């Protein structure tokens, strides 16, 4: 039973490290930069800014 816990811990740690490398890889930089600017960009869709009065 102890071996199962060790295996599970190591597996989750490796998955975590993989996610960290994926998130900080250079290939993802452009899409993350674009996503970070989305809240600041003007929307051209008039249906989003409906007046609720």
C-alpha positions in Angstrom: 0.0 0.0 0.0 2.9 2.4 0.7 4.3 1.8 -2.8 1.0 3.0 -4.2 1.2 6.3 -2.3 4.7 6.9 -3.4 3.9 6.1 -7.1 0.8 8.4 -6.9 2.8 11.3 -5.4 5.6 11.0 -8.0 3.1 10.8 -10.8 1.3 14.0 -9.7 4.6 15.8 -9.1 5.7 14.9 -12.7 2.3 16.1 -14.1 2.7 19.4 -12.1 6.2 19.9 -13.5 5.0 19.2 -17.0 2.3 21.8 -16.6 4.8 24.4 -15.4 7.1 23.7 -18.4 4.1 23.9 -20.8 2.9 27.2 -19.3 6.3 28.9 -19.4 7.5 27.5 -22.8 8.3 30.0 -25.4 5.8 28.5 -27.9 2.9 29.6 -25.6 4.1 33.1 -25.1 2.3 34.7 -28.0 -1.1 33.2 -27.1 -0.7 34.1 -23.4 0.3 37.7 -24.4 -2.8 37.9 -26.6 -5.1 36.5 -23.9 -3.6 38.9 -21.3 -4.6 41.9 -23.5 -8.2 40.7 -24.2 -9.8 42.5 -21.2 -8.2 45.8 -22.2 -9.3 45.8 -25.9 -12.4 47.6 -27.1 -15.3 45.4 -28.1 -16.9 46.1 -31.5 -20.0 44.0 -30.7 -22.9 46.5 -29.7 -24.9 43.7 -28.1 -22.4 43.3 -25.3 -23.0 46.9 -24.1 -26.8 46.9 -23.7 -28.3 49.6 -21.6 -30.2 47.9 -18.7 -32.4 50.9 -17.8 
